[in-house]
Amino acid sequence: MRNKINKILNNSLYSPLITVVSGLLLAYAVYFLCRLVFLAVNYSSFADNLSASHLAEMLRGGFFFDSSAIMYTNVLWIVMVLFPLHLKERALYQNICKWVFVVVNSLAVVMNMCDCVYFQYTSRRTTSTVFSEFSHEGNLAGIFGTELVRHFYLVLIGAALIYALWRLYKQHQLEHHALCWWKYSLAMAASLVVMVPCVLGGMRGGLAHNVRPITVSNANQYVDHPTEAAIVLNTPFSLLRTIGKNVFEEPKYFTSEKQMLALYSPIHRPAAGVKMQKKNVVVLIVESLGKEYIGSLNKDLDGGKYKGYTPFVDSLLTKSLTFEYTFANGRKSIDAMPSTLSSIPMMVEPFFLTPASMNDLTGLAGMLHDKGYYSAFFHGADNGSMGFEAFARATGYDKYYGRTEYNADPKGNGDADFDGMWAIWDEPYMQHMVRMMNGFKQPFLASVFTASSHHPFKVPEQYASTYKEEGGQPIHKCVRYTDMALRKFFESASHQAWYRNTVFVLVADHTNQNTHAFYKSDQGLYSIPIVFFAPDGSLEAGIKKDVIAQQIDVLPTLMGILGYDKPYVAFGCDLLSTPADQTWAFNYNNGVYQYFKGDLMLQFDGQKTKALYRFKTDPLLKQNLAGTLPQQTALENELKSLIQQYMHRMNTNALK
């Protein structure tokens, strides 16, 4: 038997097919090891729900996604090795084949290693929109350089895997003249025939007639929580399956528009007789200010001993209005600006990065412009960074203040205040904002997107001994620094003539590094502060119990406070006029729509409900009640109406 096997392996007619099979097995092994590394690096994000059987199921699912990625990326190499061309069996040609295999699969290793780190900030695998997201950033080399040093062990692991690809590749260098051309051609054609269904089946995720080509969302059938889909997926698959895809495919849940609008409508109409109050509005979108970092919003953590890292924000909350359950609509900075300023949530992909971003848009700036407001948007990064300037102008802001404008401010320190990576440090930049606002004619709208509480988690050199790493997370010192910058901002603003005639909104863009189990859950990953503050005392201070709030509620709530008297489109609701039991929140979590209302959280994959939790009394989402509660149908229908109307408006340019 052994001699027969050796004879087959050494037979020149079989050797190319053996090269393909052994190469594919090597690729599978490398992808599997990349998944284990990903899981090890991000273990704390999954540990609470991980069991041996559950991990085995996710690894089983991962095989199908690895198959798809491997077949897509290696199809050229397979054809090159098996193509029935008699003259290709030369050392040079075989070396070219080896280089193609190693380079392609090395890129896959690099992608997977990168997502071991990037997942910590997005809670999902990277998709093709990442190329648009960072297309205007000039600091990527510095970011990658920093990460290579900080995660040197991933560099070493990646290098070892790439070396293994080179070293273990089974190469066959044959003398073409030793082969009968017609036997060789027949053998190669037969090998290709054998490989075609394998390749097609791998790409599609199966060959059964009822199998549709798998997509990113299919990973959810192997997981208990949407975040775990990142374990099942691999980065090359996520990138390949999202290139050139229509992001907003309108479902046909309802054929009757009347029925759909009865369940949910994004059209807001003013109450009869409402009168506009022309107060100034200042919206502060604070980078990475997760709810976990705020002590007064976490009084039960650590046995009641938790103090958090934001003493100023804690003091601001004693005289501000907030809500018991407050959520971000996305997990990236580019999700927060449309959500907060235009009431457009992230659904499927960041709105900035989709064709719908070219639609006719409105938002706070455009709506208030019609009421005589002057508006300005502040962001201390390079002008054009993250697409913020383009979005600000598209939604009606009169002026954009970026790093260029900061450097032109004679009272600033120019690039001496640049953090070296992203933007001007928060403290000097927010003082610059106050100086600029002092020259604005009232009423005005001013919005700022801070930057310092951000990777790579540094603070200005003069504060290095003041704000040190604590609590196990590098971001905590940055949060303390930004909290100090906010305190100084409000101190400076409080001395200005416009201060008491202003409504301030403080909201985070998304969460970041988390320590406590709740903030790693599918609801905790989106838990942020949403705070309204009126220095004249016109807003009742305190926490509104049982109210569910989200970023897309900021615009309609402000319109309610100001008494805006025209109809408009906004996907959120006015938190001050909507009954608590009718407030709700929405997130899109790794292919799963999450819908919060009442005391229930629904997870819906677009076709069926995956889970239903009583999120208020089951904060870690341990007990899945899907199929057991009568309220499930009503929640599904409301969510379906939201999804269908969102997709329809995106595709028909109906956002105004």
N, C-alpha and C positions, 0 to 999 in steps of 0.2 A: 504493500500500500504506500509506504513512504517513498519507494522508488518511483511509483506511478505519479505521485504528487510532484516530486522533484522534476520528473520528465515534463509534466504539464507546465510547471513554473518556468522551465528552461526552454520551452518550445517558443520559437520566435513568433509564431502566429498568435499565441496567447499573451505574450508579454505586454503589448500596449494596453489590453483590457486589465491586466493585473496592475499596471501602473495607475490606471484610473481608479480601480477599486481601492487599492492601498492608499492612494492620495486622498480619496474621499473619506476613508476611515480616519486618516490622519487629521483632516479638517474637522470632522465630527469631534474627535478627541480634544482638539484645541478649543473649539467652541464650548464644549462641556467644561473644560478647565477655566475658561474665561467666565462662565456663569458661576462657578464655585468661587472664584476670586471676587466677582461682583457681590455675591451673597455675603462673603466674609467681610468685605469692606463696609457693607451697609447692614450688617447683621442686626444692629440695634433697632433699625426701622421695621424689622419683620419678626423679631424674637418673640414678641408676646403672643403671636398666633401660629408659631411654627411648631409642627410636630413631624415625626418621621414619616407618617403616612401622607400628610399634606405636602411635605417637601417632595416625596416620591411622585405624587400626582403632578406637581408643578414641573419637575424634571421630565416627566413623561410628555407633558405638553410642550416643553422646550424643545424636544426632539423634532417636532413638526415644524417649528419656526426656524430651528437650525437647518433643517433639511431645505426649506425654502430659500433661505439666505445662501446656503452653500451651493445649491444648484443654480441659482441666479448668477452668483458671482463667478462660478467655475465653469459655466457652460462653454465659454470660448476655449478654455484649456482642454475640456473633454473632447471637443471637436478637433482641436489641433492634434491631440494624441491619437485619436481613432480615425481620423480622416483617411480614406483609402487611397493614399498617394504613396506609391512605391518608393519614391525618391526621398521621403521624409525620414527614413530610418538611418539617420546620420548623427554623429555626436553633436554637431553644431545645432541641428534642429532640436534634438532632445534637450540640449542645454537651454535653448530658448523656451521650450515648454516648461522646464523646471523653473526658470525665472518668472514666467507668467504665473505659475501656481503659487510660488512663494510670495511674490509681490502682492497679488490679490488677497491672499489669506493673511498676509502680514498687516495689510490695511484693515482687515476685519479685526485683528487683534488690537490694533491701535484704537479703533473706534470703541470697542468694548472696554478697553482700559480707561479711556477718557470718560465713559459714562459711569464708571465706578465712582468717579469724583462728582461729575455734573449732576447725577441723580440726587445728590444731597441737597441740591438747590431747587430741583424741579419735581421730584418724586415721580418721574416717568422717564422712559427711554427717549433719546433725542430723535426728533423727526426732521424732515427735510427743511422745515421752516427755520431751522437754526442758521442756515446760510443767509437768509434775509434778516434775521434778528441781529446778527453781528456784522452785517455788510458795511456799515459806516463806522465801525470802531477801528481806531488806529493803535490801540493798546493791546491787541491780542497777543503779540509776541511776548510782551512783558507778563501777561496773565499766564500764558502757557509755560514760560520760563519759571515763574514762581511755583506753579503746580508741579512741574517736573522735579523741582528741589524738594518740595513738601511731601510729595508722594514718590520718592525715589524707589521705594520697594515695588511700586507698580511698573516703573520703568524697567527694573531688573526682571520682574516676572514676564513682562511683555517681550523683553529681549530674549529671555530663555525660551519662550514659546516660538518666537520667530526663528531662533537657532534650531529648534526641534523640527520646524517645518523644512528647513534646509537640509539638516543632517539626516532625517528619517525618510526623506522623499526617495522612493524606489525608482531609480532611473534606468532605462534600458537603451543602450547604444548598440545598434545592430548594423551589420554590414548589408546594405541593400542588395548587393549582387548575390548574396547567399540565399535570397528568398525568391521563390517562384511568384512572379508578379500577379498571376490570376488567382492563385491560392491566397496570397496575401490580401488582395483587394476583396475577395469574397469573405475572408475572415474579418477584415476591418468593417465591411458593410454589415456583417452579422453582429459584430460588437456594437455598432451604432444602433442597430435595430433593438438590441437588448437594452441599451442605455436610454433610448428615447422615452419609454414609459416611466423609467425610474426618474429621469430628470423632470418630466412634466408632472409626475405625481408629487415629487418633492417640491416643486415650485408652487403647485396648487394647494398642497396640504392633504393630498389624497387623490385617488383616481375614480372613486365612486361617482355615478352620474349625478348624485344629489349634493356633491361637494362643490361649493363655490370657492374660488381662490381665497385663501385665508388673508385676513387683514389684521391690523394691530388690535382691533377690538375683540377678535376671536380669542385672544389670550385670557379673557375674563372667564371662559368656561372652565379653566383649570384652577381658579383662585377663589378664595373666600372674601377677599377685600381687593378693591381695584388697584391699590398701590402695589400689590403683589404681582400684578401683571408684568412689572419690570423684571421679575425673576424669570418668567416664562419667555419673554421676548429676548431678542438680541439686537444690538444697535444697527448692524448692517440691514437687517430685515426692516426695522422701523424707518430707516432712511429710504430704502428702496421702495417700500410700499406706500410712501406718502409723496413721492416725487410726481408732480404734475396731476395730482388728484383733485377732483372737484370737492372742496371742503364742505360746501353747504348743499347737500342733497336733500331736497324737500320731501319728507315722508308724506304719505296720504292717510294719516290717521282719521281725518274727518273730511267728508265731502261737503258738509254744510258749514259755510262760514258763520252763519248765525249761531249754530250750536257751538262752534269753536270759540267765538267771542263771548258767549255766555259763560264759558269756563274761565277764560282769561283774556284780557285785552290790554295792550301796551299804550292805548290812547288815553291820555289824561285830559279831562275837561275841568275848567275852574268852576268853583261854586258860584252861584248867582250873587252879584253884588260885591265880589271880592275886590279889594283895593290894594294896589302895589305899594309896598314900603321899600323905599330905595336905600336899603342898608348896604354898606360895603360887604363883600364876601371874600374871605381868605381861606383857601383850601390847602392844607398841608398834607401831602402824601409822603409818609415817612418810610424810607427804605427798611424793609425787613423787621419792622416793629411788631413781632408776633405778640399775641395776647399773653402768652406764657411769661413774657418778661416783665409784666406789669403786676406788681405785688397786690394792689388793692382789688384787682380783678381775679385774684387767685387765693382768696383768704383761707381756703381749705387745704391748700397744698402743704406738704411736709408737716402735717399735724398742726396747721395754723401758724407755723413759724416762718413761712416763706415771705421774704421781703421784696423780692424782685430786684430790678436794676434801673427803675425809672422814678426816682423820688419826685421829680418835678411833675411828670405826667400824673402821678398819684395825687399830687396836690391840686392839679388842674381838674381832675375828676370830681373833687369835692364841690366844685361850683359849676359843673358841666352836666349836660344830658348825655346819657349813653343807654345801652340796652343790654339785656341779659345774655342774649345769644347773638354774636356778631361775626360775620363771615366775609372772607374775600371771595371773589368770583373766579379767581385764577391763582396760578402758582408762580407767575413770572411778573417782572416789573412792567413789561409791555402789556400785560392784561389789565393792570390797575388803572391806567389813564383813561381808556375808553369806558371802563366800568364806572369809575368815580365821576368823571366829568361829562360823560355822554350817556350814561345808563345803558351801556351796551356790554353785556357779559361775554366772557370767553366761552365759546362753544366749539368743540372739536379742535380748533387751532386758534392762536392769538389773532384777534381781529386785525391788528396792524399788518399782519403778514398774509392776508387773504385778498383776493380781488375786490371784495366788498369794501375794503378801505378806500376805494376810489368812488364810492357812492356819495351822493349828496348827504352831508352830515350836519348835525347840529349838536348842541351841548350847552353847558352853562354860558360860555362866552358868547355864542351866537344868539342865544335866547335873550341874554341880558343886554347885548348890544342894541337890540331893538327898543330897549327901555332907557337908552342914554348912558349905559355903563361903558367905561373904559376898562380894558382887560389886558393882563400881562401874565405870561407864564415864565417861571424861573426854574432853571436846571443848570447846575454848575459844571456840567461836562462839556466836551467839545460840541459846538453847535452842529446839530444834525445827528448827534448820538442817539441811538436806540429808536430813531424815528420820531422822537418827541416833538421836535420843532415842526415837522411836517404835519403831525396830527393836530398840534396846537393851532397852526394856521388854517388847517382844513375846517376846524370847528369854530373859527371866528375870533381867536385871540388877536388883539391889535399889535402886541409886541412880544417878542421872545427874548429873554435874557439868558444867555449861555456863558460859557467861559470867556468868549471874546468880549462880551459886554462887561464882564467882571474886570477883565484886565484893563478896560478903558475907564474904570471908576477911579478917579484920583485919590479917593479915600481908602481904597483897598490896597492890598500888597501884591496884586498881580499874581504871576505864576509862583511866587514864593508861597502862596497858599494852596497850590495844587498838590493833591495827595500822591502824585507820581503814577497813578494808575487810572483812576476814573474821573475825578472831578475836584473842584475846589472844596476844601474841608467845610463841613456844615456850619461851624461857628462863624467864621468870617463871611461865608456866603449868605447866611440868613440875616446878618447885620447889613450887608449890601442890599438885600431885599427890602429891609425897612427904609433904608435911605432912598431907594428908588420909589417906593410907595409914597413917601412924603411929597413927592413931586406930582403925584397923580391927582387929577380932578375927581372929586367924588360925584356920584357913587362909582366905585370901581370893583373889579374882580381881580384878585391876584392868586395865583396857584403856584406852588413850589413842589418839586420832587427832590427830596434830599438824597444823599449818596454815600455818606460816610459809614453807615452801619452795613457794610457790604464786604464780601470777600475782596481782598485777602485779609480782612479783619485787622486793620491797623488803626492807630490813633496818632495825632500829631506828636512830633517828638517832644514838645514841651509838656505833654500830658502823659508820657510813657510811664512815669513813676506814680502818677495819680490814678490812672485807669489801667489796672493790670488784669490779666486773665483770671477769671474766677468762675465758680459754678460748673467747671468742666467743659465750657464751650468758649472758643475764642471770640465769638461775636458779643459776648456779654460786656466786655470792656468798651466795645464800639457803641453799644446801646447806651451805656452810661455817658459816653462822650456826647452822643446825639441828644440825649435827654438834657444835658447841660446846655447844649446849643439851643434847644427849644426854650429853656428857661430864660436865657439871655435874649432870645428873640422876643418873647412876650414882655420881658422887662423893658426893652427898648420901645416896643410897640405901645406899651401902656402909657408912655409919656407923649404920644402923638395925638393931634387933634382929632384924627379920624377913628381912634381906637374904640370909643364907646358906641360908635354908630356902625359897628362891624359884627358880623357873625363869622366865627372861626369854626372850621371843620378839621379835625385831626383824624387821619385814617392811615393805616399801613397799606403797603402795596401787596404784601404777602408775608407768610411766615418764613422762618429760616431754621437754624439749628435748634433742635428740640431736646429736652432732657427728660421730661415726665411722660409717662405712658399715654396719658390722654392726648397730649399734643403730637403724638405719633400716629394717632388713629385717623380714620377717614374723615372725621369731622374736625379733630384737633389740628390737622394739617392746614385747615382753612380758617382757623380762629384768629381773628385780628381785632384790635380796638376800632370802634367808630364813635367819635366824640363830637358833639356840637356844643359850642361855648359862645354865649353872648355877654360881653362885659356889662351891659346895661341891665342884666337880670331878667330880660324878657323871656328867657327859656327856663323852665323849671328844672332845677338841678336834681340829679339822682339817677338811679338805674331803673329803667322801665322794665318791670318784671314780665316775663313770659313773651316779650316782644322779640321776634327774630329779625335781625337787620343784616344787610349786605351792602357791598359797595355801590351797586346799582340803585340803591335807595337814596343815596346822597343827593342826587340831582332833584328828584321829585320832592324830597323833604325840604330842601332849600327853597324850591319854588313855592311850597306851601307856606313856609315861614315868611317869604317876601310878598306873598299874595300875588303871584304871577297870574295874569288874567287872560291867557290865550291857551287854546288846546295845543298839545305837543305829544310826541312819541317818546316814551321812556319805558324800559322793561321792568324797572323797579316800582316801588310804591312809596307814598308819603307816609312816613312812620308816625307822624303826629295826628293824622286823620284816619288812619286805617286801624280797625280794632285789632287787638293783640292776637286773637285767634285766627285772623286773616292775613297776618304777616307771614312771610316765607323767605326762603333763600335757596339758591341754586349754585351748584358747582359742576364742572365736567372733570371727572377723575379717571384718567387712563381708559377712556372708552365707555365709561359708565356715567350716566346722568344722576346726580345726587339732588334730591329735593326734600327740603325741610319745611314742615308745616305742623302747627300744633305741637304735639310731643312725638311726632313720627318723622323718621328719615327714610326715604325711599331711594333705593338704588336700582336703576333701570338701564338696560343696555341698548335701548332703542327698539327692541322687540318684545322683551319680557322683563318682569321684575326679577332682579337677582337677590335682593334682600330688603327687609323692612325692620327697622329698629325703633324702639322707644329711646331716642337719643338723650333725653333729659335724665331718665332714671337708669339708663344703661349706657353711660358715656364711653365705655370701651367697646361698645357694639359687639357684645358676646352672644346675644340671643336673637337669632334671625327668626322673625315672625311672619315671613312671606307666606301668603296663602292662608293665614289664620285670622286676619282682622278684616271686618267689612269696610273699613275706611280705605283699604288699599286701592280699590277700583276708582274711587273719587280722586285720590292722589295721582294715580296713573293718568287719568283723563286730563287733569289740570296740567300735568307735566307735558303730556303729548301736545296739548294746545300751545303751550309755551314754545316747544321745540318747532312745531310746524309753522307757527307764525314767525318765529325768528328766522328760520331758513327761507321762508317765502319773502320776507322783507329784505333779507340780504341779497337774494337773487333778482329782486324786482326793483331795487333802488327805492325802497319805501321806508327810509329811516327818519324822515322829517314829517 
